[in-house]
Amino acid sequence: MIIFFVMVWLICIVFQDAKHSQASAILRIHT
């Protein structure tokens, strides 16, 4: 359970930190 929480927390930080660079790239790939 703790590992799952840490993974979600890291994902949130990554998306907040690189919202314009990585998030846009991921959205472009999926769309």
C-alpha positions in Angstrom: 0.0 0.0 0.0 2.8 2.4 0.9 4.6 1.7 -2.4 1.4 2.5 -4.3 1.1 5.8 -2.4 4.7 6.7 -3.2 4.2 5.9 -6.9 1.1 8.2 -7.1 3.0 10.9 -5.2 5.9 10.8 -7.6 3.7 10.8 -10.6 1.9 13.9 -9.2 5.2 15.7 -8.7 6.5 14.8 -12.1 3.4 16.1 -13.8 3.4 19.3 -11.7 7.1 19.9 -12.3 7.1 19.2 -16.1 3.5 20.0 -16.9 4.3 21.8 -20.1 7.1 19.6 -21.4 6.3 15.9 -20.5 2.5 16.2 -20.1 2.2 17.8 -23.5 4.4 15.2 -25.1 2.5 12.4 -23.5 -0.8 13.9 -24.6 0.5 14.3 -28.1 1.6 10.7 -28.3 -1.8 9.4 -26.9 -3.7 11.7 -29.3 
